[in-house]
Amino acid sequence: MVLALEQVGVAFGGFRALTDVTLSVAPGQVVGLIGPNGAGKTTCVNVLTGFQRPTHGKVILQGREVSGLAAHEMRRAGVARTFQAGRLFGGLDVLDNLACTGVGLGLRRSVAEHEASALLNWMGMAALESRAAAGLPYTDERRVAIARALMGKPRFLLLDEPAAGMSEAEAADLAALIGRIAAELGVGCLLIEHNVGLVLSVCTQVVVLDGGRIIEKGDREAILGSRAVREAYLGTYAEAA
Ligand SMILES: Nc1ncnc2c1ncn2[C@@H]1O[C@H](COP(=O)(O)OP(=O)(O)OP(=O)(O)O)[C@@H](O)[C@H]1O
């Protein structure tokens, strides 16, 4: 049972941001979504999470069409996301950042706090519980945003450039974390990332967008061997791969 786009198109006025996009993420799988700036990656995530209605096509969750659901309904249905900017509640500590999200999802406060604490522990971040979110170093802030997205035990997690601004070592740690989220929690992950090396290290399947269309889909070898991908994209990032 998967989260999928079926022949999705999105138009902003006369501009087509996406055309005929079909992709899917299965539980426990990490799918990469790459492509040049403006290719339509964030728009895909927005459609999959209810932030953007498709102009054409369908969003499918566990066999059911969910194209019309709002963002909070998709979240309750088990589809979580992170944003390019962290969007934490700066005035709250880390535990409360997670617990508030749990309460918003319908958990009792004590249950939400317990889940938040267990999650931070699982991610090796228990020491951050009572730190103010506003004062966190950048990489911790990104990891707390991922922890918060995992509240309520979502079945799918969509990550929009989670490694932006990180060093190679920090990005490698993040890749390991994403691998654990898929393998140990069984969460299906969709990873938008400009760091192609990171995508190829953690994703079993990669989808390449250019100009709102899918130009390639496949595993690491298929992507590295694709002439269309090299021409559209990898030229700029060849060293990273
Ligand atoms: N709300 C909107 N109104 C009009 N155009 C939009 C809107 N949102 C996105 N676009 C346009 O749609 C195209 C795809 O944008 P999108 O943000 O999905 O690309 P992206 O692949 O995520 O790019 P980046 O890597 O730069 O984040 C871009 O040309 C963008 O300017």
The ligand as an SDF file (V2000), in Angstrom:
LIG
                    3D

 31 33  0  0  0  0  0  0  0  0999 V2000
    2.4200   29.2940   -6.1030 N   0  0  0  0  0  0  0  0  0  0  0  0
    3.0600   29.4210   -7.2720 C   0  0  0  0  0  0  0  0  0  0  0  0
    2.6600   30.2950   -8.2180 N   0  0  0  0  0  0  0  0  0  0  0  0
    3.2960   30.4060   -9.4040 C   0  0  0  0  0  0  0  0  0  0  0  0
    4.3730   29.6660   -9.7520 N   0  0  0  0  0  0  0  0  0  0  0  0
    4.8330   28.7850   -8.8360 C   0  0  0  0  0  0  0  0  0  0  0  0
    4.2140   28.6110   -7.5650 C   0  0  0  0  0  0  0  0  0  0  0  0
    4.8940   27.6510   -6.8750 N   0  0  0  0  0  0  0  0  0  0  0  0
    5.8940   27.2500   -7.6970 C   0  0  0  0  0  0  0  0  0  0  0  0
    5.8520   27.9310   -8.8620 N   0  0  0  0  0  0  0  0  0  0  0  0
    6.7590   27.7410  -10.0010 C   0  0  0  0  0  0  0  0  0  0  0  0
    6.6950   26.3570  -10.3570 O   0  0  0  0  0  0  0  0  0  0  0  0
    7.9900   25.8930  -10.7420 C   0  0  0  0  0  0  0  0  0  0  0  0
    8.3890   24.7090   -9.8900 C   0  0  0  0  0  0  0  0  0  0  0  0
    8.6380   25.1730   -8.5790 O   0  0  0  0  0  0  0  0  0  0  0  0
    9.1600   24.2150   -7.4080 P   0  0  0  0  0  0  0  0  0  0  0  0
    9.3510   25.0630   -6.1920 O   0  0  0  0  0  0  0  0  0  0  0  0
    8.2510   23.0520   -7.3090 O   0  0  0  0  0  0  0  0  0  0  0  0
   10.5680   23.7430   -7.9850 O   0  0  0  0  0  0  0  0  0  0  0  0
   11.7440   22.9790   -7.2480 P   0  0  0  0  0  0  0  0  0  0  0  0
   12.1820   21.8860   -8.1520 O   0  0  0  0  0  0  0  0  0  0  0  0
   11.3260   22.5960   -5.8780 O   0  0  0  0  0  0  0  0  0  0  0  0
   12.8620   24.0950   -7.1910 O   0  0  0  0  0  0  0  0  0  0  0  0
   14.0450   24.3970   -6.1080 P   0  0  0  0  0  0  0  0  0  0  0  0
   15.0460   23.3060   -6.2800 O   0  0  0  0  0  0  0  0  0  0  0  0
   14.5710   25.7250   -6.5640 O   0  0  0  0  0  0  0  0  0  0  0  0
   13.4120   24.4210   -4.7450 O   0  0  0  0  0  0  0  0  0  0  0  0
    8.9500   27.0810  -10.6110 C   0  0  0  0  0  0  0  0  0  0  0  0
    9.0950   27.6830  -11.8880 O   0  0  0  0  0  0  0  0  0  0  0  0
    8.2270   28.0020   -9.6500 C   0  0  0  0  0  0  0  0  0  0  0  0
    8.5660   29.3550   -9.8880 O   0  0  0  0  0  0  0  0  0  0  0  0
  1  2  1  0
  2  3  1  0
  2  7  2  0
  3  4  2  0
  4  5  1  0
  5  6  2  0
  6  7  1  0
  6 10  1  0
  7  8  1  0
  8  9  2  0
  9 10  1  0
 10 11  1  0
 11 12  1  0
 11 30  1  0
 12 13  1  0
 13 14  1  0
 13 28  1  0
 14 15  1  0
 15 16  1  0
 16 17  2  0
 16 18  1  0
 16 19  1  0
 19 20  1  0
 20 21  2  0
 20 22  1  0
 20 23  1  0
 23 24  1  0
 24 25  2  0
 24 26  1  0
 24 27  1  0
 28 29  1  0
 28 30  1  0
 30 31  1  0
M  END
$$$$
